[in-house]
Amino acid sequence: MQERRRTLAPPKPTDREAAEDADARVSSREALRFLTRAGRVLSASLDPDHTLERIVRLAVPRVACFATIDLARDGGRLERVGFAHIDESREPLLAREEPFDPRAEGLIPLAQVLENGQPLMVVDLEADWPRELPEDLKALERLRRLAARSLMIVPLVVRGAPLGTLTLGSTRTDRFYRSTDLSLARELARSAGLALENARLYREAQRAIRARDEVLSVVSHDLRNPVSRVRMAAELLIEAEHVTESGHRPVGMIMRAADEMTRLIEDLLDVARIEEGRLSLEPASVRMETLLEHLEQAHAGMARERGLEWRVEPPSPSGLEIDLDEGRVLQALGNLIGNAMKFTPRGGTVRVETRVGEDSVRIGVVDSGPGMSAEQLAHVFDRFWQARAGDRRGAGLGLAIARGIAQAHGGRLWLESEEGEGTSGWLELPV
């Protein structure tokens, strides 16, 4: 005879247990929403002081009645970069104008959290506050003036090193912190620490970029004069009667090299001008037919050398005149055409077409080259970037300069491309 097994149903939870479980679920959802919002705040800016100030304003009153953020400085001191209290009349008690020594001011728990990197939670300040040291009583008295009832202090840790502290306090008699609150505070501190690290890395990158740009600017200015002298000397050699026919070739190579160096120097200076918003324009009324005629003449020779079909289609309707800096626009379009001819194989096509709208005109450079992947297309306007690693046929500045010229005219410049389908570069200018 088969034995029957009895399955005992789990005991029903009491009303109190059910209420606590419901509170925990609500608390978890609220914590998740708070951390999501805090993450958006922390990622919105790379100014750490401004961001941390917003974090304490976000924490009060959602997860705390008062909050402070202190960052470690030299000599074991702390600098208060953010504070808030639900009672505005008590906020002056939290303010710190200068960096302070927490131990000298009796804030032993704050100093300990910073030193050992471990969080501190005091559920009930009156019942649980440690009273082994007289200095601890000073901190307790400060917290009483803030009407504090429960307290958490968590470290802001980056790569294992405490960078500061986050303090959250409750002034409610019916709201004492629990372990779930401490987990929330630690997660918030972790996110704030990452934001601090990102801000530090960003500042270092910006300093490195500024240093590089300053070096490029100085070197570009200093190189312009000697390069000009090299070209002038080459011209004098060609004009000299004693230079033989065979000597003209190497002198011509010197002149072409000097011209290439001059163009590179001007590109470097243009990039610096664009970054600083100093790119000068000399706009004048220009007929589109004239602009396109100059464009066709300027690049016909290169197209022949590379064995490419080169077409510049006339604008429709004709007779359009717009205000622009012709030299700068020809430079921007020339950079698009130079890229198109560089990558289009022999026998391919590079053409220029114009689309006239009600309030703008678009000039497109369309080629039958190999096209680009989406990943390459995302980087084409990065300075010093090359589509092909190791390609030294340019400095990787042309498209960045072309876009800067378009923006200086109040227009825009973009590329459209697919692998195996060629590339189209478009310059849009307001009419």
N, C-alpha and C positions, 0 to 999 in steps of 0.2 A: 504494500500500500504506500502510495507516494505521500511523503510528508509535506504538509502545507506550511509555507513560511509566512509569518505575519510581518507586515511592514508598518512601522510606527510612523505616523504623521508628525512632522516637526511641530513643536509647541507654537501656538500663536503668540506673536509679539504683544507685549503690553502696550497700552496707549502711549506711555512715555517713550518707549523704545521706537514705536512707529513714528512719533513726532520727531524724535532725534534723527531717525533715518531720513525723513522727509526734509528736515533742516539741512542735513549733510548734502543731500542731492541739490537742493536749492543753492547752498553755499558753493558747491563745486561748479555749478553753471555760472554763478555770478563771478567766481574767481577766473573762470575761463574767459568770460566776456571782458573782465578787467584787464587780464594779461594781454588779450588780443588788442585792446585799445591802447594799452601801454606800449606794446610793440610798434604800433603805428606812430605813436608820439616819438619814440626813441629813434625810429628810422626816418623821421621827417626832416631832421636837421643834423648837420655835422658840427654844430656849435655846442660843445658839451655843457657849458654853464646854462645856456638857454634851455637845452633839452632837460637837464636835471631839475631845473626850476619848474618846468611844466609837469614833470613826473610827480613831485610832491603835491602840486596843486591837483593832480589827478587822483592821488592817493587819498587826499582829504576832500570830502568825508567818506569816500567809497569803502576804504578798508581801514582807515585810521581817523582819529579825531585831531591828531597833530603828527607832523612828520618833518624830519630833517635829513639832509644829505651832507656829509662832511668828507672832503678829500684830503688825503695825506700829503703833507708838505715836508720840507727839510726840518731836521731836528725833532722829529716826533710830533710836530704840530699838525693841527687840522684846520682846514679852511671851510667854512660853511658856505656852500654854493646854492642851497635851496632850503626853504623852510615854509611851513604853513600851519595854521591852527584854525580849528573850526570856530573858535571864539577870537575874532579879530583883535579884541582888546588885549589878548594874551600873546599875540604874535611878537611884540617887542621883546618878550622874555626869550624868544628863540633866536633873535637877530644877533649876528656876530660880524662886526665891521672888519676885524683883523684876524689873521690866523691865531689860534690859541693852543695852549698845552693842556690836554685833558687831565693829566695827572696833577698838574699844578693847581687846577681849578676844582679838584675833587671829583672829577668825572672818571673814576676808576673803571667802571664797566665799559665805557666807551674806549678807553685805552686798551683794555684787555682784549676786546673783540678785534681791534685793529692789529694787536701784536700776535695773537694766536690764530686768528682767522676763523674762529668758531663763533656761531651765533649765540645770543643770549635771549632767553624769554623768561619774563617774570609775570606769572599769571595774575597774581594779586600783590600789588606793590606793598600794601600795608602788612600783609601776612607773610609774604615770601621774600621780601627784600633782604639781602645779606647785610648783617650789621657787625661784621668782624672788625672792620677798620673805621676809624672816625671819619675818614674821607668819604666813605660810602654814605654816611648820614648827610653830608653836604649835597651829594647827588640826589638823595631822596628828598631833601628839602626843596631843591630846584624843581623836581618833578611834582611835588605837592603844589607849588605855585602855578604849575601848568594844569592842575586839577587831574593829573594822571591817575588811572586806576590799574592799567595793565600795560605792559611794555615789551617791545621786541627790538633788538639791535642785531643787524646782520651785516657781515662784511661784503664790500664790493670787491670781488676777487677776479683777477685776470691773469691767466697763465700761472696759477698757484700763488700769486702774490696779492695781498690785500692792498687795494688802492684807496680805500675809504670805508665809510660806514653809512648804512641806511637805518634810521630810527623811526619806528612806528609806535604810536601810543594811543590808548583808548581812555577817554574820560567818562565813559558811561558806567553806571553802577550795575547795569544788566548785561554788559558786554566785556567778557574777559577772554583773552586770547587762548587759542587751543593749538594743538600740533598742526592742524590743517592750515591755520593762519600763518604759522611759522613757515610751512612749505611754500605758501603763496609769497611771503616776504622774501624768502631765499630765491625764488624764481624771478621775482621782480629785480632783486639785487644782481642776479646773474645777467639779466638782460641789460640793466644799466651799466654793468661792467663791460659788457661787449660793446655797448654804444661808446663808452669812453675809449676803448681800444681802437674802434673804427675811426673815431675822431682823431686820435693820436696818429694813426697810420695815414689818414688823409692829410693832416698837417705836414707830416714828414714828406709825403709825396708832392704836396704843393711847394714846399721849400726846395725840393730837388728840381722840380720843373722850373721854378723861378731862377734858381742858380744856373741851370742849363741854358735858359733863354738869355740870361744876362751875359753868359760866356759867348753864346752865339752872336748876340748883338755886338759885343765889343770886338770879337774876332772879325765879324763881317765888316764893320767900319774900318778896322785896321788893315784888312786885306784889300779894300777897294783901291787905295792909292798905289801899292806895289803892283797889283794886277794891271792897272791902267798904264803904269810905266813900262811894263813888259810889252803890252800891245803897241804902245807908241814906239818903242825900240824896234819891234818887228816891222812896223810900217816904214820906219826910216831905213831899215835894211833893204826892204823891197824897192824903195825909191832910189837907193844908192846905185850908181852906175856900175860899181865893181862887183855887184852880186851876180853870179852866173845864173843861167837858166835853171841848172840843176839845184842851185841854192834856194830858188824860190819855193820849192816844195816843203822843205823843213821849216822855213820861215812861215809859210802859210799854216802849217800844223801848229806852230806856236801861237799864231793869231787866233786860230779856232779854239785852241785850249784856253786862251785868255778870255775869249767871248763866253765860253762855257762857264768859266769861273765867275765871270761878271754876272751871268744870269743866276747862278747859284747864290751868289752874295745878295742879289736883289730879292730872290725868293725868301731867303732867310730874314731879310729886313722887312719884307712885306708881311711875313707871318707874325713878326713882332708887332708891326703896326696894327694888324687886324686884331691880335689878342688884346692890345691896349686901346682899341677903338680909335686909332689915329690914322686910319687909311684915308688919305685925302682924295677927293674926286673933283674933277673940273667938268661938270656937265654942260652940254650944249645941244642944240637941236640937230639931229642927225637923221638923214633919210635911210630907211632900211636897205634900199638897193645899194647905196654907197657903202654901208657897213659890210654887206655880204660880198660886194665886189672886192673890197680890201681883204676880206677873209679868204676869198678864193685865190687871189694872187699870192698871199703870204704863204699858202701851204701847197700850192701846185707843185713846186719843186720837190718837196719831200715825198709827195705821192708818187711822182715819177721815179724817184730813186728807189722806192720800196715796191714798185710794180703794182700799185693800187689804182682802182678806178675811183676818181675823185669828182664829186658833183656837189654843186651848191645850187639848190633849187630857188627860183625867185619867189618873193613873198606874194601872197594874194590876200587882199587887194594890194595893188601897187600904190606908191605915193605916200606911204605911211611915214611920218616923222615922229620921233620921240626924243625926250631929253635924257642924255646919258653921257658918261665919260667914255668916248669911243676907244681910247687907248686901253682903258681898264677892261672894257667889255671884250675887246679883241684879245686881251691877255687871258681872260677867263675862258673864252671859247677856244683859244689856241691851246690851253691846257687840256681841254676835253678832246680836241682834235689830235694833239700829240699822243695822248694815251690810246686813242682809237687806232692811229697809224702804227703805234709801237707794237700792239698786240694782234692786229689783223694780219694774217699771213698773205704772202704775195699772191696776187690774183683776186684778192678780196675787194670789198667796196666800203668806202667811207663817204657818207653824204651829209649835207646840212639841209634841213627843212625848217620852214617857219610856219607857225600857226598863230593867226591874229584873232584875239578875242575882243570883247567889248571894252575891257579895262586893262588888258595885259597882252603881251606878245611873248610867245614861246619860240625859242630857237633850239632846235635839237640836232645833236651830232649822233648819227646812227651808223653802226659798223656791222660787218658780217663776221666778226671775230669769234673766238671760242666762248665768249660769255663768262659769267662768274657765278659761283655758288652763292647761296644765301649768306653763308658765313663770311665769305669775302666781301660781299656787298655791304655787310654791316660795319666794315672797317675802312671803306674806301676813303673816308674823309678824315681818318686819323693821320696826324702828322708823322712823317717818316715811315709810314707803313707801305710795304710793297706787296702786290698781289702774289708775286713769286719770290720766295725766299732766296736771297743772294743776288737778286736782280739789281745791278748798279747803273742802269741806264737813266737814273733820275734819283732825286733825293726823297721822293715820296711826299712832296709839298704841293704839287700842282693843284690837286683837287681841293685841298684845304684852302688854298689861296683863291681858287675860282669861286668857292662857296662864300668866302668872305667878301669878295667883290660883288657877288649877287646880293648879299644881305646889305651891303653898304648902299646899294641902289634901291633898297626897299623891296627887293625881289627874293627869289629863292633858286636853288640849284639842286638837282637830284639825279640819280642814276636808276635805270631799269635794266635788268639783265637776267638771263637764265643760261645755265650751262648748255653750250652747243647752239644757242639761239642769238648770239651777238649781244651788243650792249647799246643802250640809248642814253645819252646824257642830255638833260634839259635845263636850259637857262630861261627862267621866266622873269620878265621885267614889267613894271607897271607902265601903262601908257598915260 
